[in-house]
Amino acid sequence: MGVERALMLALAFLAVASLPAAFALLFCADEIIDRVVCGWSEWRERRRERRTIARLDRAIEADALTRDIDLSEFDRTDRRPLEQLAADLRRLGGQRLGGTARSMVWHGAVLQAYDDRLRLACRALGITEHLAELTGVDQQIERIRVEGVLHAAGLTLPAARAGHRQRHR
């Protein structure tokens, strides 16, 4: 009888000790059920999206389209981020357009740096440019063409005259 009484006492203690957890579970049951249902529906949605993407990949043969692209080119440590190139182009473009009181050497250095950043931006976006191959008026025309193509790609650059917005179509 002593063993039965000790077992009953242990069960009674366990019941009293777990009573707060039972009340919390009872009062928070709707929240717990809601989280489980939301998690289940999000999992199903992600699964459905993955299956849809896999079907689209098979339909358009995405592997064949991306087979020749070297993605390691984007992971190079010497590659500048496009945002940094855009900031450099805006800064150098402003200096190029507003530096009329500077020396010809300074203006030439700024123009060379601007052209270098234009070439890097074109390379990052896969745009063909011929700035290094041309000189004089031909290079100026090519610079304007490249600025227009970069602007069409979403890169906003300084206008030909300070204070005016660039308009390329």
Summary of the structure (lengths in Angstrom):
residues: 169
radius of gyration: 32.9
end to end distance: 96.4
largest distance: 109.7
contacts: 361
relative contact order: 0.06
helix: 73%
strand: 0%
